[in-house]
Amino acid sequence: MVASKLLAFGALFALTGELTAPTNLDQVTFTIAPTTATTVKAQLASAGTWYSCANTAGSVTCNTTSPQATVAAATQLTVVATQ
């Protein structure tokens, strides 16, 4: 197995009902390097669901609605990627 470095930075979290009751996380976005990662996944809690992400030239978007991620349960951001 060959290990390489992955950098993910600038994470933003999109909340459902941002102005009224921000309890659900609908999306996570961040920048990744190297930008050529073909498979990217994100996890928001230890032993939690792995969400598939889309990478467009290093700009990554992960929809976190199936199953629905919540603010209360989101305790970390773990990212894995392959090239």
C-alpha positions in Angstrom: 0.0 0.0 0.0 1.3 3.4 -0.9 0.4 6.3 1.3 0.4 9.9 0.1 -0.5 13.2 1.7 -3.9 14.7 1.3 -4.8 18.3 2.3 -8.4 19.4 2.9 -9.0 23.0 4.0 -11.6 25.7 4.1 -14.6 23.5 5.2 -18.0 25.1 5.0 -21.2 23.5 6.3 -24.6 24.3 4.8 -27.5 24.1 7.3 -31.2 23.4 6.7 -33.3 26.2 8.0 -30.3 28.4 8.6 -32.4 31.4 9.8 -35.1 29.5 11.8 -33.8 26.2 13.2 -30.3 25.2 12.0 -30.4 21.6 13.1 -29.5 19.6 9.9 -26.4 19.7 7.8 -27.2 19.4 4.1 -23.8 19.8 2.6 -20.1 20.1 3.3 -17.7 21.9 0.9 -14.0 22.2 1.0 -10.9 22.5 -1.1 -8.6 19.5 -1.6 -5.0 19.0 -2.8 -4.0 17.3 -4.9 -6.9 18.5 -7.0 -6.9 15.3 -9.1 -8.5 13.0 -6.5 -11.0 10.8 -8.2 -12.9 9.4 -5.3 -13.5 11.6 -2.2 -15.6 10.7 0.9 -16.3 12.5 4.1 -17.4 11.4 7.6 -18.9 13.8 10.2 -18.7 11.5 13.3 -16.6 8.7 14.5 -18.1 5.4 13.1 -20.7 7.5 11.3 -21.9 7.4 7.7 -19.4 8.0 4.9 -20.8 10.5 2.3 -19.7 10.4 -1.3 -18.4 13.7 -2.6 -17.9 15.4 -6.0 -14.5 16.8 -6.8 -14.3 19.5 -9.5 -10.6 20.6 -9.9 -10.1 20.6 -6.2 -13.4 22.1 -5.1 -15.3 19.3 -3.2 -19.0 19.1 -2.4 -20.5 16.4 -0.2 -24.3 16.1 0.1 -25.1 15.0 3.6 -28.8 14.4 3.3 -29.0 10.6 2.9 -29.0 9.8 5.7 -29.5 13.3 7.1 -26.5 14.7 9.0 -27.3 16.8 12.0 -25.4 19.6 13.8 -25.6 17.8 17.1 -24.0 14.6 15.7 -21.3 16.3 13.7 -18.2 16.0 15.9 -15.4 15.8 13.3 -14.6 16.0 9.6 -12.7 13.1 8.3 -11.8 13.0 4.5 -10.5 10.1 2.5 -9.5 10.4 -1.2 -7.9 8.3 -3.9 -6.3 9.2 -7.2 
